[in-house]
Amino acid sequence: MIVGDLNADRLAQARSFGCETVDLTQGGPAEQIEQLLGVPEVDCGVDAVGFEARGHGHDAKEAPATVLNSLMEITAAGGALGIPGLYVTGDPGGVDEAAKKGALSLSLGTGWAKSLSFTTGQCPVMKYNRQLMMAILHDKVHIAKNVNAKAITLEDAPKGYAEFDAGAATKYVLNPNGYLS
Ligand SMILES: NC(=O)c1ccc[n+]([C@@H]2O[C@H](COP(=O)([O-])OP(=O)(O)OC[C@H]3O[C@@H](n4cnc5c(N)ncnc54)[C@H](O)[C@@H]3O)[C@@H](O)[C@H]2O)c1
């Protein structure tokens, strides 16, 4: 798996459990993917960013269509895109009039020409719940370690939210009753 982000700490966290990474502050992903795979494309992609995406490169500003356009570019013909990242029908703080109505400047022709499949919407978590629970109980996956989960008290919640908002490579779990060690 190859993880792309602009956040160095999150890329380091992804490498800590065996992912390859591409640093999008260096520009678009194609060239770095080619260095890893020998070709500038992948079989399928996951947009886990959504409408708050920033553009690629150093000091990039919010650019909501970046991840979708970029994934269409780097996914091989016949491939598939999973889009759990959130896209909205209204965003009062959007970067332009179109974005304020949730309209993005998508290169859908790229997706059409490559016969890509798209799946999006609310994640069907109940569908995966049992298998995931069994995989965790049988030590097959280490989700908490992979996302660097940290249990915090209710008093520490504002600090946890602030750190997460600032891009900490940590998922905070509220632990009001101290059940989690
Ligand atoms: N479909 C669902 O049911 C479902 C469930 C959970 C979360 N979500 C959505 O998934 C998205 C991610 O959630 P999160 O909690 O991980 O958010 P987050 O803000 O913690 O993570 C988003 C990451 O994307 C990175 N990023 C920004 N622009 C990028 C770009 N152009 N390319 C690559 N990376 C970029 C940011 O640096 C950040 O690390 C959000 O839109 C959230 O609403 C959807």
The ligand as an ORCA input file, in Angstrom:
! r2SCAN-3c Opt
* xyz 0 1
  N     -17.543      7.824      4.316
  C     -17.580      7.767      5.645
  O     -18.432      7.121      6.256
  C     -16.478      8.447      6.422
  C     -16.085      7.962      7.678
  C     -15.035      8.619      8.361
  C     -14.414      9.737      7.783
  N     -14.846     10.182      6.571
  C     -14.198     11.314      5.898
  O     -12.874     10.902      5.548
  C     -12.044     12.060      5.415
  C     -10.768     11.851      6.241
  O     -11.075     11.810      7.633
  P      -9.905     11.968      8.716
  O     -10.549     11.923     10.056
  O      -8.800     11.003      8.421
  O      -9.462     13.476      8.390
  P      -8.068     14.207      8.647
  O      -8.320     15.655      8.458
  O      -7.458     13.700      9.924
  O      -7.132     13.636      7.477
  C      -7.106     14.146      6.205
  C      -5.649     14.059      5.728
  O      -5.618     14.399      4.351
  C      -4.404     15.089      4.132
  N      -4.495     15.805      2.841
  C      -4.961     17.054      2.575
  N      -4.885     17.298      1.254
  C      -4.349     16.193      0.681
  C      -4.015     15.843     -0.650
  N      -4.225     16.677     -1.689
  N      -3.485     14.621     -0.879
  C      -3.267     13.744      0.143
  N      -3.558     14.012      1.431
  C      -4.097     15.226      1.692
  C      -4.232     15.976      5.363
  O      -2.893     16.402      5.511
  C      -4.678     15.007      6.463
  O      -3.590     14.272      6.996
  C     -12.889     13.252      5.885
  O     -13.448     13.844      4.725
  C     -13.976     12.570      6.722
  O     -15.147     13.358      6.802
  C     -15.854      9.551      5.889
*
